[in-house]
Amino acid sequence: MNLIIDIGNTATKLAVFQLDNIREVQTISTLDLVLEVGKLLKKFPDIQQGLLSSVKKMDNLQAERLQKLLPLKILEASFKLPFYNSYDTPLTLGVDRLALVAAAVNQYPNRNVLVIDAGSCVTYDFVDADQNYLGGAISPGVEMRYKSLEAFTSNLPLLKKTTPNQYIGSSTKASIHSGVVHGVLHEIESAIKEYQNKYSDLTVILTGGDSDFLCKQFKISIFAHSNFLLEGLNFLLEFNTN
């Protein structure tokens, strides 16, 4: 069994895998990471190894304490990858994006795949049918867009994300919801069309914390995978172990 630790910009997740199957997923506070990992190891004593993926700078003491609990690999750009990375600056490529592409080539082999991760940022990652990773795009996520309107203006309020019930906002709050949510939806739909113009057989995967919120509002064919990143991390661990 494997333990996957995913430290993102806004959430930290723990996932226990038995082969390719997820046995348990938890969202925890990063401050409680060592404590919660210890609890999981007691609950699942067959865990043999783990992988830590962090988009933030890792606390050295916390990492050392984790290493004492179980054999732990830390995902970095030097990992052996199941695809060819043709990114111009591979050392700057986020480990979360590496994992998403790994999941794509594992679960959709010999396909042109666009993975859209709607989290703190909206990231786009494309891998072609020959397993060449070509890159993608990064833009502000839903919550970031709401926060930026409040942070960089004098009079606009900070709102919680809400599905707009109208396209033309008839109040300031309705206008913000329409602008933020429809802006993200139109951006994603436009990006998909651009890729489809070049790759007509494109497979599109939507994942990330806002995937459920956004998916039901799309009018196009798209696959929602809530645990796609965790599955990619588990695959990378196995790929670098066997």
KOLSEFI-561206 format. One record per residue (C-alpha): residue number from 1; z, x, y. Coordinates in steps of 0.05 Angstrom, whole numbers, m for minus. Layout:
<nodes>
seq,zz,xx,yy
NUM,Z,X,Y $
...
</nodes>
This chain:
<nodes>
seq,zz,xx,yy
1,0,0,0 $
2,m15,22,71 $
3,21,11,137 $
4,m22,5,200 $
5,9,15,269 $
6,m34,m7,327 $
7,m8,6,397 $
8,m52,m29,447 $
9,m48,m37,522 $
10,m8,m101,519 $
11,17,m109,447 $
12,39,m68,387 $
13,21,m93,318 $
14,44,m73,248 $
15,2,m92,188 $
16,16,m81,114 $
17,m46,m75,69 $
18,m52,m78,m6 $
19,m122,m49,m16 $
20,m165,m91,32 $
21,m117,m150,36 $
22,m68,m160,92 $
23,0,m177,66 $
24,36,m183,133 $
25,22,m176,207 $
26,76,m170,261 $
27,72,m164,337 $
28,131,m124,363 $
29,158,m88,423 $
30,137,m15,425 $
31,209,3,441 $
32,230,m25,373 $
33,174,10,335 $
34,216,57,292 $
35,267,2,276 $
36,214,m48,256 $
37,176,3,214 $
38,241,18,177 $
39,250,m56,162 $
40,179,m63,135 $
41,188,m2,90 $
42,249,m35,59 $
43,212,m101,51 $
44,150,m67,21 $
45,176,m5,m17 $
46,107,7,m47 $
47,79,30,21 $
48,55,101,8 $
49,23,122,74 $
50,8,99,144 $
51,m40,105,203 $
52,m19,104,276 $
53,m70,85,328 $
54,m50,85,401 $
55,m90,76,465 $
56,m30,102,504 $
57,2,171,506 $
58,51,171,447 $
59,124,187,456 $
60,135,253,417 $
61,205,235,394 $
62,183,167,369 $
63,125,199,332 $
64,171,250,299 $
65,219,195,277 $
66,161,156,247 $
67,136,217,210 $
68,204,223,176 $
69,199,152,150 $
70,131,158,115 $
71,68,202,111 $
72,33,183,175 $
73,m36,201,201 $
74,m51,194,275 $
75,m120,169,292 $
76,m159,215,338 $
77,m231,233,354 $
78,m232,288,301 $
79,m224,237,244 $
80,m279,234,193 $
81,m321,173,209 $
82,m363,128,165 $
83,m418,126,218 $
84,m457,174,262 $
85,m426,177,331 $
86,m480,188,383 $
87,m434,173,443 $
88,m448,225,497 $
89,m373,237,507 $
90,m343,226,437 $
91,m276,256,456 $
92,m266,201,508 $
93,m282,144,461 $
94,m220,100,451 $
95,m190,101,381 $
96,m191,24,382 $
97,m266,25,390 $
98,m273,75,333 $
99,m235,28,288 $
100,m277,m33,309 $
101,m342,4,292 $
102,m312,27,226 $
103,m297,m45,208 $
104,m368,m65,227 $
105,m402,m14,181 $
106,m353,m30,125 $
107,m359,m106,127 $
108,m431,m113,152 $
109,m468,m54,121 $
110,m541,m43,139 $
111,m536,m93,196 $
112,m543,m88,271 $
113,m474,m107,295 $
114,m446,m119,364 $
115,m369,m121,365 $
116,m338,m153,426 $
117,m263,m142,434 $
118,m233,m190,485 $
119,m166,m160,501 $
120,m137,m125,562 $
121,m209,m103,573 $
122,m272,m133,543 $
123,m306,m78,504 $
124,m375,m80,473 $
125,m392,m33,415 $
126,m459,m31,380 $
127,m477,1,314 $
128,m547,m4,285 $
129,m569,m18,214 $
130,m573,57,200 $
131,m500,65,218 $
132,m513,99,285 $
133,m461,82,337 $
134,m498,79,404 $
135,m443,59,452 $
136,m432,m5,491 $
137,m394,m27,553 $
138,m325,m39,583 $
139,m305,m92,633 $
140,m240,m125,657 $
141,m209,m175,609 $
142,m188,m246,624 $
143,m116,m230,644 $
144,m138,m170,685 $
145,m186,m214,725 $
146,m131,m264,740 $
147,m83,m209,761 $
148,m135,m174,805 $
149,m147,m236,847 $
150,m73,m240,863 $
151,m64,m164,872 $
152,m123,m152,918 $
153,m121,m214,962 $
154,m70,m243,1010 $
155,m70,m316,991 $
156,m94,m325,920 $
157,m40,m341,868 $
158,m30,m310,799 $
159,m47,m363,747 $
160,m41,m367,672 $
161,m107,m371,635 $
162,m130,m442,625 $
163,m195,m472,598 $
164,m231,m501,659 $
165,m244,m576,655 $
166,m300,m571,706 $
167,m351,m520,729 $
168,m346,m534,803 $
169,m274,m521,823 $
170,m248,m575,870 $
171,m185,m536,888 $
172,m166,m463,895 $
173,m132,m462,827 $
174,m191,m497,794 $
175,m239,m449,828 $
176,m200,m389,801 $
177,m200,m416,730 $
178,m274,m432,734 $
179,m291,m364,764 $
180,m250,m323,716 $
181,m263,m359,650 $
182,m336,m378,662 $
183,m348,m308,690 $
184,m324,m277,624 $
185,m363,m327,582 $
186,m428,m317,621 $
187,m419,m241,618 $
188,m410,m242,543 $
189,m468,m291,531 $
190,m514,m249,576 $
191,m495,m185,540 $
192,m509,m216,472 $
193,m578,m239,497 $
194,m594,m169,521 $
195,m579,m140,452 $
196,m616,m196,417 $
197,m678,m181,458 $
198,m681,m113,424 $
199,m648,m130,358 $
200,m668,m201,336 $
201,m626,m197,273 $
202,m562,m182,311 $
203,m493,m199,281 $
204,m441,m212,334 $
205,m366,m205,321 $
206,m313,m229,371 $
207,m242,m204,364 $
208,m182,m188,406 $
209,m125,m227,437 $
210,m169,m275,476 $
211,m220,m287,420 $
212,m191,m354,400 $
213,m186,m376,473 $
214,m259,m358,486 $
215,m292,m373,419 $
216,m286,m449,422 $
217,m322,m448,489 $
218,m385,m412,466 $
219,m449,m449,451 $
220,m479,m391,410 $
221,m469,m366,340 $
222,m412,m317,337 $
223,m362,m295,284 $
224,m288,m292,305 $
225,m245,m241,267 $
226,m174,m238,292 $
227,m154,m178,249 $
228,m219,m139,255 $
229,m186,m79,289 $
230,m130,m75,238 $
231,m180,m79,181 $
232,m220,m23,212 $
233,m158,21,218 $
234,m141,9,145 $
235,m212,27,125 $
236,m208,91,166 $
237,m143,110,132 $
238,m173,100,64 $
239,m237,136,85 $
240,m197,197,106 $
241,m152,196,45 $
242,m201,189,m13 $
</nodes>
